[in-house]
């Protein structure tokens, strides 16, 4: 029944409540969309973080000591020995896929794991596999007579795994080194 006195305060309250409920529904839809995008973004960030950790985890780290042996009858190096280990605990390196590159001013020579001029011996090994894992240490000895490194020369050795992990060290052979001597190069 319609009233003639024009009291419509109740209708104004209901209209305001309807508008308020509409704002709440719209805000909840937007917040759901924002949360969904945030969750998808954080999941993608997590994937990127794990990929970066996996890549960083495959990094190699050379040991601190490099031992060289000079050849008989000259001051040229016969062999160079250094240690390799993983830089983090995340991934393992397949030692069968290693490539060693020795560079000087005059030469660039590449050695592959398994060649006669490459000797890999395990100093610390947790299992019998060829994977270099956290806590393991492998000594690499390279026959570098073909490179022609002499006393006073600076050389760089880069060890690269098939997955892209690389370790490198640059050393200078001290001058005045005698023949058939073992020297520690700093």
C-alpha positions in Angstrom: 0.0 0.0 0.0 1.3 3.4 -1.0 1.6 6.2 1.6 0.9 9.7 0.8 3.2 11.3 3.3 6.4 10.7 1.3 8.5 8.9 3.9 11.2 7.1 1.8 14.0 6.9 4.3 13.8 3.1 4.3 14.1 2.9 0.6 17.2 5.2 0.7 18.8 2.9 3.3 18.1 -0.2 1.2 19.5 1.5 -1.9 22.7 2.4 0.1 23.0 -1.2 1.3 22.6 -2.6 -2.2 25.3 -0.2 -3.5 27.5 -1.1 -0.5 27.1 -4.9 -1.2 27.9 -4.3 -4.9 31.1 -2.5 -3.9 32.0 -5.4 -1.6 31.4 -8.0 -4.4 33.4 -6.0 -6.9 36.2 -5.5 -4.4 36.3 -9.3 -3.6 36.4 -10.1 -7.3 39.3 -7.7 -7.8 41.1 -9.0 -4.7 40.7 -12.6 -6.0 42.2 -11.6 -9.3 45.1 -9.8 -7.7 45.8 -12.8 -5.4 45.6 -15.2 -8.3 48.2 -13.1 -10.3 50.3 -12.8 -7.1 50.3 -16.5 -6.6 51.2 -17.2 -10.3 54.0 -14.6 -10.1 55.4 -16.0 -6.9 55.3 -19.5 -8.4 57.2 -18.3 -11.4 59.7 -16.5 -9.1 60.2 -19.8 -7.3 60.8 -21.6 -10.6 63.4 -19.0 -11.6 65.1 -19.2 -8.2 65.4 -23.0 -8.3 66.7 -22.8 -11.9 69.3 -20.2 -10.7 70.3 -22.4 -7.8 70.6 -25.4 -10.0 72.8 -23.4 -12.4 74.9 -22.0 -9.5 75.0 -25.4 -7.9 76.7 -26.9 -10.8 79.7 -24.6 -10.4 83.1 -25.9 -9.9 85.7 -24.6 -7.6 89.5 -25.1 -8.1 91.6 -26.0 -5.1 94.1 -23.6 -3.6 97.2 -25.7 -4.3 98.7 -26.2 -7.8 101.7 -28.5 -8.1 103.8 -28.5 -11.2 106.6 -30.8 -12.3 109.4 -29.6 -14.6 110.7 -31.8 -17.4 114.1 -33.5 -17.3 116.7 -31.5 -19.1 114.8 -28.2 -19.2 112.7 -25.7 -17.2 109.5 -26.5 -19.2 106.6 -27.9 -17.3 105.9 -31.6 -17.7 102.6 -31.7 -15.7 100.3 -29.5 -13.6 98.1 -30.9 -10.8 95.2 -29.1 -9.2 92.0 -30.1 -7.2 88.4 -29.6 -8.2 85.3 -29.6 -6.0 81.7 -28.4 -6.3 81.0 -24.8 -5.1 77.6 -25.7 -3.6 75.7 -28.7 -2.3 73.0 -28.5 -4.9 74.2 -30.4 -8.0 76.8 -32.9 -9.2 79.3 -32.7 -12.0 79.9 -35.6 -14.4 83.7 -35.9 -14.5 83.5 -37.9 -17.7 82.4 -34.8 -19.6 85.2 -32.5 -18.5 87.2 -30.4 -20.8 90.4 -28.7 -19.7 91.9 -25.8 -21.7 95.4 -24.5 -21.0 96.2 -21.1 -22.4 99.5 -19.1 -22.6 100.5 -16.2 -24.7 101.7 -18.5 -27.5 99.4 -21.6 -27.2 95.9 -22.8 -26.5 95.5 -26.5 -26.0 92.4 -28.4 -25.0 92.4 -31.7 -23.2 89.3 -34.0 -22.7 88.6 -36.3 -19.8 89.7 -39.8 -20.7 92.6 -38.8 -22.9 96.1 -40.1 -22.0 97.3 -36.7 -21.1 94.5 -36.3 -18.4 94.6 -38.2 -15.1 91.8 -37.7 -12.6 92.2 -39.3 -9.2 89.8 -39.0 -6.3 91.2 -37.6 -3.1 87.9 -37.9 -1.3 85.0 -40.0 -2.7 81.7 -40.8 -1.1 80.6 -43.4 -3.7 81.9 -45.2 -6.8 80.2 -43.0 -9.4 81.9 -40.6 -11.7 79.8 -37.7 -10.4 81.7 -35.0 -8.4 79.3 -34.3 -5.5 79.3 -32.1 -2.4 82.1 -33.2 -0.1 84.1 -35.0 -2.8 87.5 -33.9 -4.1 89.2 -34.9 -7.3 92.8 -34.2 -8.3 93.4 -33.5 -12.0 96.9 -34.0 -13.5 97.5 -32.6 -17.0 100.5 -33.5 -19.1 101.3 -30.0 -20.5 104.5 -30.8 -22.4 102.7 -30.0 -25.7 101.8 -26.5 -24.4 105.4 -25.4 -23.8 105.0 -23.6 -20.4 108.5 -22.5 -19.2 109.8 -20.7 -16.1 108.5 -17.2 -15.9 105.4 -17.9 -18.1 101.9 -17.2 -17.0 99.2 -19.8 -17.9 95.5 -20.2 -17.4 93.7 -23.5 -16.9 89.9 -23.7 -17.4 88.0 -26.7 -16.4 84.5 -26.9 -18.1 81.8 -29.5 -17.6 79.2 -30.4 -20.2 76.5 -28.5 -18.3 78.5 -25.3 -18.5 80.1 -25.3 -15.0 83.5 -23.7 -15.2 86.4 -23.2 -12.9 89.6 -21.4 -13.9 92.9 -20.6 -12.4 95.8 -18.4 -13.6 99.3 -19.0 -12.3 102.8 -17.9 -13.1 105.7 -20.3 -13.0 108.5 -18.9 -10.9 111.8 -18.2 -12.7 114.9 -20.1 -11.7 113.1 -23.4 -11.5 115.4 -26.4 -12.0 114.9 -29.5 -14.1 112.8 -32.5 -12.8 111.5 -30.5 -9.8 108.2 -30.4 -8.1 107.0 -26.9 -7.3 104.0 -25.4 -5.7 102.7 -22.5 -7.8 100.8 -19.7 -6.0 
